[in-house]
Amino acid sequence: MGDTVLEVRDLVKRFGSLIALDGVNLDIHAGEIFALLGPNGAGKTTLISTVCGLARKTSGTLKLFGIDLDVDPVTPRYQVGLVPQEINFDPFFTVAESLYIQLGFYGKRKDPARVTEVLAALSLESKAGSLTRALSGGMKRRLLIAKALVHRPRLVFLDEPTAGVDVELRRDLWAYVRKLQTAGTTIILTTHYLEEAEELADRVGIINDGKVLLVEEKNALIRRLGEKKLQIRFRSKVTALSEKLRGAGAILAEDGHRMDYVERPGRPSIGEILRLVYAEQLPVEDIETRRARLEDVLLMVLRGRPRLEAPASLDEAIPVAAGALDVAFRDK
């Protein structure tokens, strides 16, 4: 992992009696895509606003590129770009003019080559002379990203960058985000489209009620907390499951025509369950499996759901109270 680009220590932000950020600690590494996830009002935008200078922290320490923002609040922020949730450009300027103005905000000289490069990268060349108020919603979103990138920032915040845009544009922006990362740009992404975070992020942070609940490499997190679900439909009614299947956590539906099983850490694998089902010659008609996604993990963390322990192998399986298992499965 690269050097630390952003260091947040014990960050607190209060709005009157409301604690929007409650002792946040976070490190963002150079060149990574970091997804900051959480429900509405969790503190994601407040954290971004505090780092970018749009809101004042109540207490704590912020360092950008190794520089304490209490010591120098200006210089390191020239290397930061922000794509906000809301449209924030003047409707009476053209697209190209908006980018030239943005360069000026960051102390950069007029740079036609850079403006042309960014317009081309975001498929905005044909709109360069158009007034921003005449753009479609998707084109306005592209322009927000262009404004955030035109001064060549080392760190970019993408706060709900694809909110309200169509699927094609979302995929185009994903490709461009990957291109930025390849060029060495560090990206912090907030999104409610969890497939977006799952597709792009290297690491994931989950925040709720102003507190960071978890920070972990995305794939490791899904492996650690994720689950696989197995559903088997039977051709004819099965009156009861064997002791080993029940002990492993398999659940037979009331009508006897379906069996459900959830694989999670500490439980037998779906493969082991299937081998046992076939060994017992149960009348299998159809099998469906579903792998855990980041959405499942996020919901699990936010709900703080306790886990029901189960045997690690079928050889260790013992009967478990059917009622308790049924409650656990319904809770999923």
Backbone hydrogen bonds, N-H to C=O, Kabsch-Sander energy under -0.5 kcal/mol:
donor,donor_aa,acceptor,acceptor_aa,energy
2,G,30,A,-0.7
5,V,3,D,-0.5
5,V,28,I,-3.0
6,L,28,I,-1.5
7,E,63,K,-2.6
8,V,26,L,-3.2
9,R,61,T,-2.6
11,L,24,V,-2.4
12,V,59,S,-2.5
13,K,21,L,-1.8
15,F,18,L,-3.0
16,G,14,R,-0.5
18,L,15,F,-2.0
20,A,13,K,-2.2
20,A,18,L,-0.9
21,L,13,K,-1.7
22,D,210,G,-3.1
23,G,11,L,-0.8
23,G,21,L,-0.6
24,V,11,L,-2.3
26,L,8,V,-2.1
28,I,6,L,-2.5
30,A,3,D,-3.5
32,E,29,H,-1.6
34,F,32,E,-0.6
34,F,187,I,-3.1
35,A,33,I,-0.5
35,A,203,R,-2.4
36,L,34,F,-0.6
36,L,189,L,-3.1
37,L,35,A,-0.7
37,L,205,G,-3.3
42,A,39,P,-1.7
47,L,43,G,-2.2
48,I,44,K,-2.1
49,S,45,T,-2.9
50,T,46,T,-2.1
51,V,47,L,-2.1
52,C,48,I,-2.5
53,G,49,S,-0.6
53,G,50,T,-0.6
54,L,49,S,-2.5
55,A,49,S,-1.4
58,T,12,V,-2.7
59,S,12,V,-1.8
61,T,9,R,-2.6
63,K,7,E,-2.4
64,L,67,I,-2.4
65,F,5,V,-3.5
65,F,63,K,-0.5
67,I,64,L,-2.2
68,D,66,G,-0.5
69,L,62,L,-2.8
71,V,68,D,-1.1
72,D,68,D,-2.4
77,R,74,V,-0.8
78,Y,74,V,-0.8
78,Y,75,T,-1.3
79,Q,76,P,-1.5
80,V,77,R,-1.4
81,G,155,L,-2.6
83,V,157,F,-3.2
93,F,90,D,-1.2
95,V,127,K,-0.6
95,V,130,S,-1.7
96,A,128,A,-2.4
98,S,94,T,-2.1
99,L,95,V,-1.4
100,Y,96,A,-2.1
101,I,97,E,-2.5
102,Q,98,S,-1.9
103,L,99,L,-2.1
104,G,100,Y,-1.8
105,F,101,I,-2.0
106,Y,102,Q,-1.3
107,G,104,G,-1.8
108,K,103,L,-2.8
115,V,111,D,-2.3
116,T,112,P,-2.6
117,E,113,A,-2.1
118,V,114,R,-2.4
119,L,115,V,-2.5
120,A,116,T,-2.3
121,A,117,E,-2.2
122,L,118,V,-1.6
123,S,120,A,-1.5
124,L,119,L,-3.6
125,E,119,L,-0.6
127,K,124,L,-1.5
128,A,125,E,-1.5
130,S,127,K,-1.7
132,T,93,F,-2.6
133,R,91,P,-1.1
134,A,131,L,-1.8
135,L,132,T,-1.4
140,K,136,S,-2.4
141,R,137,G,-1.8
142,R,138,G,-1.9
143,L,139,M,-2.3
144,L,140,K,-2.2
145,I,141,R,-1.6
146,A,142,R,-2.5
147,K,143,L,-2.8
148,A,144,L,-1.7
149,L,145,I,-1.1
149,L,146,A,-0.7
150,V,146,A,-1.7
152,R,149,L,-2.3
154,R,79,Q,-1.8
155,L,79,Q,-1.9
156,V,186,T,-2.7
157,F,81,G,-3.0
158,L,156,V,-0.6
158,L,188,I,-3.2
159,D,83,V,-2.5
159,D,157,F,-0.7
160,E,158,L,-1.0
160,E,190,T,-2.1
163,A,160,E,-1.3
165,V,162,T,-1.8
170,R,166,D,-2.3
171,R,167,V,-2.3
172,D,168,E,-2.0
173,L,169,L,-2.5
174,W,170,R,-2.1
175,A,171,R,-2.0
176,Y,172,D,-1.8
177,V,173,L,-2.5
178,R,174,W,-2.1
179,K,175,A,-1.7
180,L,176,Y,-2.3
181,Q,177,V,-2.2
182,T,178,R,-2.4
183,A,179,K,-1.5
184,G,181,Q,-1.9
185,T,180,L,-2.3
186,T,154,R,-2.6
187,I,32,E,-2.6
188,I,156,V,-2.6
189,L,34,F,-3.1
189,L,187,I,-0.5
190,T,158,L,-2.8
194,L,192,H,-1.2
196,E,193,Y,-1.4
197,A,193,Y,-1.2
198,E,194,L,-2.5
199,E,195,E,-1.9
200,L,196,E,-2.1
201,A,197,A,-2.4
202,D,33,I,-3.1
203,R,33,I,-1.5
204,V,216,E,-2.8
205,G,35,A,-2.9
206,I,214,L,-2.6
207,I,37,L,-3.0
207,I,205,G,-0.5
208,N,211,K,-2.4
210,G,42,A,-2.6
211,K,208,N,-2.1
213,L,206,I,-3.0
213,L,211,K,-0.7
214,L,206,I,-1.2
216,E,204,V,-2.4
218,K,202,D,-2.1
221,L,217,E,-2.4
222,I,218,K,-2.3
223,R,219,N,-2.2
224,R,220,A,-2.4
225,L,221,L,-2.8
226,G,222,I,-1.8
228,K,263,E,-2.3
229,K,290,R,-2.7
230,L,261,Y,-3.3
231,Q,288,E,-2.8
232,I,259,M,-2.7
233,R,286,D,-2.7
234,F,257,H,-2.3
235,R,283,P,-2.9
238,V,256,G,-2.7
239,T,237,K,-0.5
246,R,242,S,-2.4
247,G,243,E,-2.6
248,A,244,K,-1.9
249,G,245,L,-0.8
249,G,246,R,-0.7
250,A,245,L,-2.5
251,I,260,D,-2.8
253,A,258,R,-3.2
256,G,253,A,-1.6
259,M,232,I,-2.7
260,D,251,I,-2.8
261,Y,230,L,-2.4
263,E,228,K,-3.6
263,E,261,Y,-0.5
264,R,262,V,-0.5
267,R,264,R,-2.3
273,I,269,S,-1.9
274,L,270,I,-2.6
275,R,271,G,-2.4
276,L,272,E,-1.9
277,V,273,I,-2.4
278,Y,274,L,-2.5
279,A,275,R,-2.2
280,E,276,L,-2.0
281,Q,278,Y,-1.2
282,L,277,V,-1.9
284,V,282,L,-2.2
285,E,233,R,-3.4
286,D,233,R,-1.6
288,E,231,Q,-2.6
290,R,229,K,-2.1
292,A,227,E,-1.1
296,D,293,R,-0.5
297,V,293,R,-1.7
298,L,294,L,-2.8
299,L,295,E,-2.3
300,M,296,D,-2.0
301,V,297,V,-2.5
302,L,298,L,-2.7
303,R,299,L,-2.1
304,G,300,M,-0.8
304,G,301,V,-0.6
305,R,300,M,-1.5
309,E,307,R,-0.7
316,E,313,S,-0.9
317,A,314,L,-1.0
325,L,321,A,-1.9
326,D,322,A,-2.4
327,V,323,G,-2.1
328,A,324,A,-2.2
329,F,325,L,-2.4
330,R,326,D,-2.4
331,D,327,V,-1.8
332,K,328,A,-0.6
332,K,329,F,-1.2
